Each structure stands twice: as C-alpha cells, then as structure tokens.
Amino acid sequence: MALSAAPGCRAGERGPRCRRPWKLLALGLLSASSVLAAAPGAGAMSREEKRRLGNQVLEMFDHAYSNYMEHAYPADELMPLTCRGRVRGQEPSRGDVDDALGKFSLTLIDTLDTLVVLNKTKEFEEAVKKVIKDVNLDNDIVVSVFETNIRVLGGLLGGHSVAIMLKEKGEYMQWYNGELLHMAKELGYKLLPAFNTTSGLPYPRVNLKFGVRHPEARTGTETDTCTACAGTLILEFAALSRFTGTSIFEEYARKALDFIWEKRQRSSNLVGVTINIHTGDWVRKDSGVGAGIDSYYEYLLKAYVLLGDDSFLERFNTHYDAIMRYISQPPLLLDVHIHKPMLNARTWMDSLLAFFPGLQVLKGDIRPAIETHEMLYQVIKKHNFLPEAFTTDFRVHWAQHPLRPEFAESTYFLYKATGDPYYLEVGKTLIENLNKYARVPCGFAAMKDVRTGSHEDRMDSFFLAEMFKYLYLLFADKEDMIFDIEDYIFTTEAHLLPLWLSTTNQTISKKNTSTEYTELDDSNFDWTCPNTQILFPNDPMFAQSIREPLKNVVDKSCPRGISRVEESLGSGPKPPLRARDFMASNPEHLEILKKMGVSLIHLKDGRVQLVQHAVQAASSLDAEDGLRFMQEMIELSSQQQKEQQLPPRAVQIVSHPFFGRVVLTAGPAQFGMDLSKHKAGTRGFVATIKPYNGCSEITNPEAVKEKIALMQRGQCMFAEKARNIQKAGAIGGIVIDDNEGSSSDTAPLFQMAGDGKNTDDITIPMLFLFNKEGNIILDAIREYEAVEVLLSDKAKDRATIFKDLEMENMDQKSSENDSHKPNSEEAPSESQDAGAVSEEPEEGGESSAVGDSAPLSPASAASASVSMADQDPHASGPAETSAVEPACTPGDSQPQEQNIQTEASSKAHWDSKVQPMESILADWNEDIEAFEMMEKDEL
C-alpha cells in the first residue's frame, strides 16, 4: 500500500516536521481510522466491558508481579510451580535459554515501565529504589548480548524515560537524579567488549565482569551469531548515546547494522539466519521473518522512526519488498533459501513471526497483516495458545508455549489501526485462556505442551514486560493513561523510548553515503510521511472481508502455500520435485530423480532405497536440487518416525488446594490403558506402595485398592510394576524417576516400554514423571494426606473437573439411597475399570497413508542414501513401501526426542530432599479462598 504525504507535508518531503504523522502510524494510534464502524454482526464492545477487561488485566498483572516479588526477588525469574526464584547455577541448565539470566533481578528491571503504563506509579517508585539499591551489574557471569540489551539495558532506559516524565509532572520521583541512566551506561560499557571483532558484529555472549577475551571470561570462542542478535541493538544503544551524549554506543550499533546490510544476498535482498562474526559468511542460509531474524527488520523501521535517518527506511523497504516477493505466501510466511528464494527452506513456521502483522501495520500494509493475524488466531483457537512451531497444515511441530507476547502485540496494533472491535474480542480470548490454562497459585506457568495443557516451571520476564502492557493498552482509553503513549516508541521488548531523542545529541551522520542501495520500483512504496486519513478504505467491512475466507483455514483446509515458482512460471518449466510429492510408482518422478543424479533401488525385503551421486546429475543446478531433495527426504523420514511415537500425557492435581491448576507433563507407556481413547481419563486419590519400587507383591494392598499407585523407578521392568499394582487393586500407576533433579523441562520425553512379552493383561493406565514433577505430588501428600489426581491425554478445564465431581457425588448419594431399598441389586464392577469411561475413537487420529522411512544411511561425501523402511526395534510386521506424500490430517506431529527405556535403573534408594510443601503453600491462602469462591459460583 503506497503511503501518501501527511497533511502539511509536501510529497517527498522528509525531516522532523513530517515525523509526527509517522509517529502516529508507528505507535498504531491512528485516531482517524479508529472511528471505523463495527462490521454488522460484530457488535462494538461496550465501554463498561472494556473497562472490566482492563481491570482484569490489572488483577492478572498484580498476581504475577506480587508473586515474583514475594517468592523470587531478587532472583532473575519466578518458578511459578514451585514458588521460588530461578537462580542461575542452582537449577539444572536449560542451555541457551539461561543466557538471559545474569543475577541482576531481570524480571524487576524488565517490568519497570510496565508499572507506569498500568498506572502503578507508587509501585514503580518502590521498584526503582530496589533496583538502585540491590542490583549488581558486575557479576562474573556469561550472558547473551542480545537478551541483556533488549531486557536489561532496554528496561533501564525505559524506566529512566518514564521516571523523568513523572518527575516533570511534579508528583512522583522528585528525588530521582538519573540513577537508572547511570546504571544503563555502566551496562553499556560492559557490553562493548563483545564488539571487538574485525566485522563489527558482536560476539553472542559476554562476561559482565571480564568481557570477552580475558582468560577468566569463559567466552569469546564463538564464531557465529544470529542476524537478530547482531541487528537488534540500534534503538537501545542509540538511545543511550542520545541520553548521555556519549556517541560510542550508537556508533558500534550502526557499524553492526551496516555490515549486515552489506552482506545481504544481493540478488534476493534477503539475509540468512546465522552469520560468521569474523568473515561475514552466511552459516545458515535460510531466510524468514521468525526466530533468528525477526527483530532485525523491526529495528530498521523503528530506527527510522526514532532517529529520523532515511537510510534505515530505505533498507527496510528493500528487505520488505523481498519478503513480500518471496517469503509471504498469504496467509503463510515460509522460510526460503537466500540464494534460491523461489524454494521453501522448511515446511513449518515458528511462533515468533506473530510480531510481523504488527510491523506491517507500522509499515501501512494492512491487508497481509490482517490475513496472517487471522491465520494465527485460528491456530490459537485450536490449541488455546500458539505452539512454538506449527506446520503448513497447522499441526503442532514444537508443542511448547512460554507465554510469548508477539500475538498480543500484533492484536493491539491491528485494533489501533482499524478500530475493529473484533480485535477486542481476540484480546478477551487471550485473557480467558491465560486465566483458564496458565494461571497457577504462584503466578502464570508456561505451557510445556499445548496439546495436553501441561505446565513448565517457568515465567519469563517478557511476560510481565510485554504481555500485560499490550493487553492493557488494547482495552484502555486515552483518559485511562497518565501520559501520552504517542510520545514514545516500543522496543522489541516493549520498552518505551521518547521520540524527542531524534533531535537530541545528534553526533552521527544521518546518511550513510558509502552504502549503495538497490534500485527499486517506487510504486511499491513511498518514501514520505503517511497520510493516516487515507491509509484505510472507507468501507467498515474492510477487515472482516479479508478475514472471512480464512475463518476455517485451520480446521477445513490443508494449504501448502502457492509455490512462487509455480506462480511466476505458470505453464512454463516445472519447479524441482519436492520430497513430500514424490511417488515411487510415478514414471515422471523417476525421470526427474535420474536428472538430479538420484538412483532408486528396490531391495529384496521390499524397501526402496534412494542414493544420490552428484557427478551423475545432468548439471550442477540439478545436482543441487538433488541434494536438497535428499535433505528433504531425510527430514520427512524423521518427522514420520516421530509421528508414530506416543504423545505426552498429563497428570493434573484436582484436589484442594490445587483444583486442577497444576498440570504435570508425563511420559506415556506402550502398554496398559490408552488414555487417548478414554475421554474422561482415570481419576483417583494417590497412594504410595510398599515396597516402593513395586518389584514384588504389594504388602499394603488395602492402601492401594481403588487408588492410583505411586512407585519409584528402578530394579525391575515397568510392566512388572504395573502387574503388581494391578493385582493389588490399583486403578492406575505413576512411576517417579529416581534420578535426583531430573525434569521434563530439560530432559526429552520419556516413554515406558514393555518387557518384550505380551502385555495385553495390563489394563490400567501407567504414566512416568521425572523427579522434579514427582516431588510436587510427594510434597502435596506430606502437606495434605488426601491428594487426588487425574491421568489423561490432556489437561481438563476446571469446569469439567467440578462437573464430573458433582455427578460423582450425585451418583454416590443415589447409590446410598438405593442401598436402603429392599431387594436392591448391585451392578458388578471391576476395580481396574474404576475412574475410567468406555472407549471412544481417538480425536484427531492419523489418516495418512505414508510409507515408513528411516534416516540417511552412511555414505561418502559424493553420495547420500535414504531407506524408506521403519527401523523401530519395537515395531512389528514387515516394512511397507508406499507414497511418501503425507495427507492433510488433524493430528499433530511429535517433534520431541523420545527416550524409550526397557531396562530398569540400578538406583535403589530414594532421596527425598524436596522443598517442604508448607513453604510452597504458605502464601496461597488468599488465592485459594478466591478460587474456592469462583468454583462455588461456577457450580
């Protein structure tokens, strides 16, 4: 959409006098467009309802923030399931995720300006005093340059920005004398050693105390960094330079951006995901708008808005033209190869791309923003949250959801751009899902698996920094704010930087005259200030008409996206053969394989093997297509193997004081009751068996009968444990790992295998819990003798749980009444069926007729092979060869690496060093009373 000059600006005019209209667009507060009438049938949300939802957001923030301050501070983050702080080095390592933690009270710093946006000025003043008094930035710890910049440096600068604003108003912060800015400058200098490279791209990590190359730094050996990691610095570093008058920070950030721009792929104008910080070579050559690149594009556009430098806008428009030409396949956004942008690089999308519709609003390109946002919303309606990654046919690829705010961000911008009340309803859905599925007594817990509803003991700082900020602003009116939000721009972490920085301490030349820009067709975009009066059609049905065709895109269609080659070539040369389309019985496909140097061999056992010899290809381009085809086949093979494995299950604590709010990720068993076919699951009180390992006859059967047995892993086969507790009358079993500190947060999904014999005699459900999750149940037993749990394929909402409980109570009373009647008859029952319902067909089952496949066989550098046969040692029956093309199914793929165990652990002793339940629940009373009242209302 072309952007016309703003009123008062001549066409083509640039500079400060044109920046106010652009600022309106950049913040999404488009008063002209917000008067659009609601679409018929949509219904405008009442002011009272908006106020109620805004207050609900405030209550949710209070719940998360107060629990962090009470149970976690001064730790970096809250662990909401165990009600304690996450301190790096004291918890099992989570890999790169922990690089955000620097023992600098991360969550508090990240939340500072959120407090002011939410009108909590007294709490803000107290929080600033705590940061000044308690936070130490000189820790001997290695942190991510990217995360520390956007969260800590950005948090300090955002806090400083609103602090000086409040001080100027005269009521709060009168004592403030730039202390946060001094801390920001100190931190800025601690990050500068990371830029000591020939290219100017920073190292991905730095030691806060020793820098990079110091012998004690424990970093500085890395060679690669992501594009977003190096390209998401300019806002914070430039703001620090403008605030302090010290130009070095902005200079370093600009140099990094300049280098990335120079290294873009010149023919496609795309950038890769990972780059070598010394040579500038692209390490990962796929390109998209999600993880690894996302905020690089965001900061090019916002750097123009904040700093007024035309070169940033020119670069952004160049990249945006390439994105819309190659990556955008509405409503999908699919990664492509930077050198061959007509070819998709993968068949799934990650959740971080949910920010892009918001960025498109800032650009002024509303139609594709509405399309992609609606597609994402349909995925959320299917899974309650946006999975970390999902396929082009909208199946789950990575099932986690760490409460990311990007979708809420785009919802906010789209509402401000269109004024469509539909987006208020979207925000309402986000609020309801957070309260229903993620809220726990000590905060909000990330989702371990959106399919089962299981939780992860994690509440990232960005949840407080961004989610509540965008949700509150979505429902707030201008009079609800204590300052004008239009005077600020959001960083990628939603921190506020004042727009007046564009005219302050300008020590850098605005135009990079040494950079050559690709000649572009100016009809695709305008270089001038936008006129917000004509950005959108006068049709109030505009947004709805774009959304309508996408309403059922997730449930009823299986789009792959139109290939850009097919679209551009029409009836011309056909695109290269894709692995997902290959059929071994198709002569045309076999001819294409031959041209690519790929041979098809029929083995004696019925399997089909593919082998590539690059030297036999018709040309070098065909050889490259053949290599890509083989790589795709390997990926497809791996994906299909994972789809044959069992998904995770859920253990949900439903008794007082949990009421279903704590959900634990559990590993399934390859024997016993299939919980996916029992809608209600198995529900019962838990009991610890004797002997605890369950490897011999149970000596306390009276305590186990009609209950779910708890036992320790080790000393015998899982199936033997199951048979012993079933004989004792248990209705289900939970095996708890004996490896101290093991957790589903850090370990791959565990799947219990049988003992090599027929296990049809085992009819009760069996689940596996890692040590950390098992200790939560054991702790609950120590505090509350009667602990009831629900074993199921996915967590049930609390309304369903209490409805089932009410029905059980009614049935029990009915049975008691019947027992007093003469000649009453009792229906026979079996203990192993207690708590379960009759079998029902599995929802979302696979209907694909895909041939089995195996990973790439060992081969020389000149050849590669892949056998299309199942090599799972647990599978039975002959391998089957058929078409490779997967059908569109409602089921979800299983991306997690699963660890199938058939041998018992040798550990014999149980270490019960766990945090007392009394300390975990000490401060829950208020929440518990409130929830009990809510449950009464629901019943």
Secondary structure, 3 states (H helix, E strand, C coil): CCCCCCCCCCCCCCCHHHHHHHHHHHCCCCCCHHHCCCCCCCCCCCHHHHHHHHHHHHHHHHHHHHHHHHHCCCCCEEECCCCEEECCCCCCCCHHHHHHCCCCCHHHHHHHHHHHHCCCHHHHHHHHHHHHHHCCCCCCCEEEHHHHHHHHHHHHHHHHHHHHHHHHHCCCCCCCCCHHHHHHHHHHHHHHHHHCCCCCCCCCEEECCCECCCCCCCCCCCCEEEHHHHHCCHHHHHHHHHHHCCCHHHHHHHHHHHHHHHCCECCCCECCCEEECCCCCEEECEECCCCCCHHHHHHHHHHHHHHCCHHHHHHHHHHHHHHHHHHEECCEECCEECCCCCCECCCEEEHHHHHHHHHHHHHCCHHHHHHHHHHHHHHHHHHCCCCCEEECCCCEEECCECCCCHHHHHHHHHHHHHCCCHHHHHHHHHHHHHHHHHEECCEECEEEECCCCEEECCECHHHHHHHHHHHHHHHCCHHHCCCCHHHEEECCCCCEEEHHHHHCCCCCCCCCCCCCCCCCCHHHCCCCCCCCCCCCCCCCCHHHHHHHHHCCHHHHCCCCCCCHHHHHHCCCCCCCCCHHHCCCCCHHHHHHHHHCCEEEEECCCCCEEEEEEHHHCCCHHHHHHHHHHHHHHHHHHHHHHHHCCCCCEEEEECCCCCCCCEEEEEECECCCCCHHHCCCCEEEEEEECCCCCCCCCCCCHHHHCCCEEEEECCCCCHHHHHHHHHHCCCCEEEEECCCCCCCCCCCCEEEECCCCCCCCCCCCCEEEECHHHHHHHHHHHHHCCCCEEEEECCCCCHHHHHHHHHHHHHHHHHHHHHHCCCCCCCCCCCHHHCCCCCCCCCCCCCCCCCCCCCCEECCCCCEEEEECCCCCCCCCCCCCCCCCCCCCCCCCCCCCCEEEECCCCCCCCCCCCCCCHHHHHCCCHHHHHHHHHHHHHHC
